[in-house]
Amino acid sequence: MRISTGIAVTAVASSLLLLSTAAARADVPLAPFYATVSQMTPAGSLGQVVKTEEISTPVAGARAWRIAYVSSDAQDRKTLATGLVVAPSGPAPAGGRPIVAWSHGTTGAANNCGPSQIINPAQPLNEYFLIGGDSWTDYGLPSVDKFIADGYVVVATDYQGQGGGGHHQYAVAATNGRDLINSVRAAASLKELGAGKRAFAFGWSQGGGAILAAASMPGYIAQTGTAADGISFVGFAGLAPDDVAVTIPSGINTEPAAEKMLGELATTFSDNAFDFTHFVMTMWGTQAAFPGLNMTDAFTSDGAKAIDEIITKKCIHSMADTITYNYGSGYKALLSPAPTNALAWVNALIKGSVKPVKPVAPVIIFWGTKDVTVPPVMGKLYREQMCKIGANITRIQLPGEQTHYTTPGASAPYYVPWAEDRFAGKPLPNGCAAPD
């Protein structure tokens, strides 16, 4: 089985996807695959693969490729996203292979922060913070060995802006979720993979937010005229997922109320430079997604300038180090004394988050008692909201004292058989009937 360059490159050679000097360019040097993609015009059908590059993988019985494909953001503007696909070697069964789609956690917002850009990315999840982490960032695909052994195709998006040009819309789950959905279309469209159109999706942290958002996009999933119409999801698993909208109090419809809410948000994420970096990236990603927002609404002019310089060149851990080195404990001085245009920001945070729409398939959430990065209450409130509208949501407290960073490993013994059961069509109890 081999993906010929004709699958993607023939499409690129057509007038749909031409190299354009007017296209957004990366702010950092990129490997040739990504440098080429970052100069392409994002046109074509959703999920259309525009470039492939076969790479090595240590996963037994598998082959792997980098891919670039057409996606769109929360405003339905076409984008290009990069990622990975790993598939079993050999002929596919009748009906095609099930697809497993992974959406990764926070790695950064610069164009060199996509996990697929690591030298050997098509391997099991490798985390920066954990003993055994061997890189400056998280990369890899959780449980990929098991999923390949099961005969599944595994696809993993980098999200737009993490290798395909443009500005990454960090923590805008409505955009990240679209990238996830279109990664499934991309995998299903590559005939040599032998993929079918049924998918299970799982993601962690930022990627968990993408999972929850994607689950509540029935209209987007059902769109026609895509690279692979008719995809369907059998289930979604969120590993320590975030949901910004569900935590925002209802009734914020005045500027003073919005200013108070944004001020509280800034305070919550200003306890240390690492959390502050996440807040900075959230605001930067939100203003990249929604016209009319400016970083100077929430940061000083000098602060906004410095943030843009840092965020477009460095990934999350290097960014936090740079803020710490240059500002020490005074990083809060980057904030504006009082936010402006606050109501527009609050509305954008809500619009970019998870919609209060019944998910298209069952959702399971995993959380740890020691998670201080993504408050577990987000998952609790999400479950309560969705159960009220007839969804099937299960929420599992992981055994032991799991942190945000141990959640992927600790949840694997649960989400793998759960996914296998969903593909097998086994009955699933109503998760909303169980105590939380």
Secondary structure, 3 states (H helix, E strand, C coil): CCCCHHHHHHHHHCCCCCECCCCCCCCCCCCHHHHHHHCECCCCCCCCEEEEEEECCCCCCEEEEEEEEEEECCCCCEEEEEEEEEEECCCCCCCCEEEEEEECCCCECCCCCCHHHCCCCCCCCECCCCCCCCCCCCECCCCHHHHHHCCCEEEEEEEECCCCCCCCCCCCHHHHHHHHHHHHHHHHHCHHHCEEEEEEEEEECHHHHHHHHHHCCHHHHCCCCCCCCCCEEEEEEEECCCCCHHHCCCCCCCHHHHHHHHHHHHHHCCCCHHHHHHHHHHHHHHHHHCCCCCHHHCECHHHHHHHHHHHCCCEHHHHHHHHHHHHHHHHHHHECCCCCCHHHHHHHHHHCCCCCCCCCCCEEEEECCCCCCCCCHHHHHHHHHHHCCCCCEEEEECCCCCCCCCHHHHHHHHHHHHHHHHHHCCCCCCHHHCCC
